[in-house]
Amino acid sequence: MIDRTQADSFDSAWKEALDRYLPDFMRLFFAEAFSAIDWSQGYALLDTELQQVVRDAELGRRQADRLIRVARLSGEPALVYIHIEVQSQHEVGFAERMFVYHYRLHDRYRQPIVSLAVLGDDRPAWRPHDYGYALWDCALEFRFPTVKLLDYLPRRAELERDPNPFVTVVLAHLATQETRHNDTQRAFAKFALTRRLYTLGYERQEIIDLYRLIDWMVKLPSDMEVAVWQQIKEFEQEAHMLYITTAERIGRAEGRAEGLVEGIDAMLDMKFGQAGLALMPEIQTIDDIATLERLLQVIKSATTLDEVRAAYTSPDA
């Protein structure tokens, strides 16, 4: 069995998904705010600014937090700063922390702050949504909208037909939680989530991008990762849409070193993004065909970049 905490995978995948699909996220979860934002003016991701606020509050770095600056459709001159928190685990004091971030952001920008929370934990009764106190006629009440991912379980059939790209993130998150103790069910779910991308008619690049998020969140033991990859390959061949497995096909073209390196580059990008591509200067110095072929196979089942690096640097590789 593999590590089931999934905290790092969830945080990293949600962070990337928010960066890539922010309007879809807002449309799915916070429709009122979505409809009041002037998306034609774009939006600004303020990750550095948020991390400064977090450090000032001495609350530690929160990977899945995002701070976004948007304009309102109403035309009011004041910009709105939206603080989004994705909380994958139960946390005592969560509501108070949301309040601390809120007032510190307001103190920094002196503009309207909207705090939103997505609760991705596995405790149905845990639903923090406010913070406050009252003493001697002095009172504080802070409320923030929340979304509980567990509430979407009864709507699974509806979600599976929904083309909103962010639904894929929700389904992958829920599938990972549900299969925490059953790798066979998780493998089935991972393949089903991947096949769904084709049935909804996404374009090639969107399928690749969404598959990367699925692969990031829905982790399996290496032997089962390879088995799922084989299922994906067979499905793509039957559907005549070689999208996800194109990287391997490129890598095996005539067995040449340059073809293998090109396939490795594509696979690293698909599975690990920029962090994976950072290994390419090292990999491009390898000219041994056997090492490159082994590396291509390792990437398919690897869950960390350390595993990838070990495939070409370890003496026993």
Stockholm file with secondary structure:
# STOCKHOLM 1.0

chainA/1-317         MIDRTQADSFDSAWKEALDRYLPDFMRLFFAEAFSAIDWSQGYALLDTELQQVVRDAELGRRQADRLIRVARLSGEPALVYIHIEVQSQHEVGFAERMFVYHYRLHDRYRQPIVSLAVLGDDRPAWRPHDYGYALWDCALEFRFPTVKLLDYLPRRAELERDPNPFVTVVLAHLATQETRHNDTQRAFAKFALTRRLYTLGYERQEIIDLYRLIDWMVKLPSDMEVAVWQQIKEFEQEAHMLYITTAERIGRAEGRAEGLVEGIDAMLDMKFGQAGLALMPEIQTIDDIATLERLLQVIKSATTLDEVRAAYTSPDA
#=GR chainA/1-317 SS CCCCCCHHHHHHHHHHHHHHHHHHHHHHHCHHHHHHBCGGGCCEECHHHHHHHHHHHTSCCCTTCEEEEECBTTCCSSCEEEEEEEECSCCTTHHHHHHHHHHHHHHHHCSCEEEEEEECSSCTTCCCCEEEEEETTEEEEEECCEEEGGGGGGGHHHHHTCCCHHHHHHHHHHHHHHTTTCHHHHHHHHHHHHHHHHHTTCCHHHHHHHHHHHHHHSCCCHHHHHHHHHHHHHHHHHHTCCSTTHHHHHHHGGGCHHHHHHHHHHHHHHHHTHHHHTTHHHHTTCCCHHHHHHHHHHHHHCSSHHHHHHHHHSTTC
#=GC SS_cons         CCCCCCHHHHHHHHHHHHHHHHHHHHHHHCHHHHHHBCGGGCCEECHHHHHHHHHHHTSCCCTTCEEEEECBTTCCSSCEEEEEEEECSCCTTHHHHHHHHHHHHHHHHCSCEEEEEEECSSCTTCCCCEEEEEETTEEEEEECCEEEGGGGGGGHHHHHTCCCHHHHHHHHHHHHHHTTTCHHHHHHHHHHHHHHHHHTTCCHHHHHHHHHHHHHHSCCCHHHHHHHHHHHHHHHHHHTCCSTTHHHHHHHGGGCHHHHHHHHHHHHHHHHTHHHHTTHHHHTTCCCHHHHHHHHHHHHHCSSHHHHHHHHHSTTC
//
